[in-house]
Amino acid sequence: MEPSQLLHYLPTYRVLICLRCNYAIQPGAVARHLKEIHHLRHLSRRPFVDYASGFKLSQPSDAVLPDETQFPVPLLPVQNGLACSFAGCAHLCVTAKRMKQHWVSVHRISASELGDFWDPVPLQTFFRGNALRYFTNPALLISLSSDKSGGLTNTTSATPASSENRESRPYQMLIASDAGLLDHYRNYTYKTLSCGPETDDAFRIIVPQLAHQFPFLLHGILSCSSLHLASIDPKNRSYYTIQSIQHADQAAPAFRWATMNVDSNNSQAVLAFAFFLVVYALGSESNDQPLFLSKDNNQGEDAPSLEWIEILRNGCSMLCPVWTELTTSPLAPFTALWRDDLDVPTNPNDPLLITLLSVIPEYESELTDYYIYRDSAVKLAQAFAFIKRYDS
């Protein structure tokens, strides 16, 4: 393996990213990282250390953070996080427990007075361990809080910061390679997704317009565009596959949050992304893992993830409250496809169905979700059978 296949330098931020670990390596720690994390022997480490020495690297305390046009930083995962909503406070963390500790220690609020004074935000960090430092982009806030003070007082500021709803501007933050992926989608990829004139316009026009407001949908577009390029450009397949993985990773946290908070504002984006999710799943069938849904590498290579069934199960229920609105929305052609009968009989000897059923917990009582999981497994097997029949 060449050093450039494992280590990638981001000159804007002067950090060296490990492509396997998805975080930056501290200056002077490259050899230790290769030894302790990747178990490379001394002679094998030398080319990588020499490669890294050719770059000017920032110390964690001096790392340049992205502005609103640069977030999210390429190659770094995005996590669901929290931002303190007290005026003038910029504290970021990933758990409510740590946020409450922050309120007690900084804003002097007792445990009995604690409220939910936070905003859910996407977070990134260059480094891990003792150099961990989260950052976010206010323009990409997932859900903003407004006036949640409830009369609380504290020595720092009694009123949470009032936040204005700002339109996300993901197109403005695209790096050159991503802009190329978006152009490829608009010119070519959408044609491979559409199945008629109505869905043609939806994929080509409506979906990119929605992506202006919902970054997870933009990353879904870019991930599928990368996957399409990987399929038609064998020489650069590895490169485009990595691009697809990265955008899938960027999309997942915000999409998961959206599925738990579906409303009339984000329902079209959720519906559109669901189609990209299916396309990605089918297009990356040969990959080791379902990248949009799970990053758990502890399963066997052939072990299906229950999370697939969970997402499919929720896929029907999460949009039910807004389904009527969707049927009259610009994405109405998608709802027609969603409801189409696949007309595929259930084959009890289907290897995929047998495998899926084998991972469903045993039936215990009428209160369990056993039948829901079983029905989801049958529908998933039918969907794959339909694809095989369509391809043949």
Beta strands, then each sheet from edge to edge (+ up, - down):
strand 1: 7-10
strand 2: 15-18
strand 3: 23-25
strand 4: 79-84
strand 5: 92-93
strand 6: 118-125
strand 7: 134-135
sheet 1: 1+ 2- 3+
sheet 2: 5+ 4- 6+ 7-
end
